[in-house]
């Protein structure tokens, strides 16, 4: 069973920054990709950023130029650096990893951006 543990959420003012971390219980290279999702109150969970095993990255249009996904394989950890935060970035952020057969979710970490 793969475990993913997020950390780094919190409350910031608009324009501020946060860095989220997702620590995996296995080597992240055993996963095809790792992603960050978020869910705002009353809305569906949406993909924010993804990084493949090969290192390719993808971002939601709403965060391009502001968020950066990266990884430290030695620490089995994926990061989401969030800059120029906006109130609409508020939500619970979830780490997700997937292999050939299954997907795995972390417990989520709350990000609140005030105007």
Secondary structure, 3 states (H helix, E strand, C coil): CCCEEEECCEEEECCCCEEEEEEECCCHHHCCEEEEEEECCCCCCEEEEEEECCCCEEECCCCCCCEEEEEEHHHCEEEEEECCCCHHHCEEEEEEEECCCCEEECCCEEEEEEC
